[in-house]
């Protein structure tokens, strides 16, 4: 059985967080302008500069 390398769990955790944020950002960018709700509110163009 392979041994775990130091920090491998941390790397996997951070990578999964980055992937989640990227998927969420891409989804928000694909929403039509008439979409409503709190998640759609995150996609407002005036907010986008603050998220990057």
C-alpha positions in Angstrom: 0.0 0.0 0.0 1.3 3.5 -0.9 2.3 5.8 1.9 0.7 9.2 2.2 3.0 12.1 1.4 3.2 15.1 3.8 0.6 17.7 3.0 -1.3 15.6 0.5 -4.6 15.9 2.4 -4.2 19.7 2.5 -3.5 19.8 -1.2 -6.5 17.7 -2.1 -8.7 19.9 0.2 -7.6 23.2 -1.3 -7.8 21.8 -4.9 -11.4 20.7 -4.3 -12.2 24.2 -2.9 -10.8 25.8 -5.9 -12.7 23.5 -8.3 -15.9 24.3 -6.4 -15.4 28.0 -6.7 -14.5 27.8 -10.4 -17.6 25.7 -11.1 -19.8 28.1 -9.2 -18.4 31.1 -10.9 -18.9 29.5 -14.3 -22.5 28.7 -13.4 -23.2 32.2 -12.2 -21.7 33.7 -15.5 -24.1 31.5 -17.5 -27.3 32.6 -15.8 -29.6 34.7 -17.9 -30.1 38.3 -16.6 -33.8 37.7 -15.6 -32.8 34.9 -13.1 -33.8 35.7 -9.5 -32.8 34.5 -6.1 -29.9 34.9 -3.7 -27.6 32.8 -5.9 -28.4 34.9 -8.9 -27.8 38.0 -6.8 -24.2 36.8 -6.6 -23.9 37.1 -10.3 -24.7 40.9 -10.4 -22.0 42.5 -12.6 -21.2 45.2 -10.0 -20.3 42.4 -7.5 -18.1 40.5 -9.9 -15.0 42.8 -9.4 -15.1 42.0 -5.7 -15.1 38.2 -6.1 -11.8 38.0 -8.1 
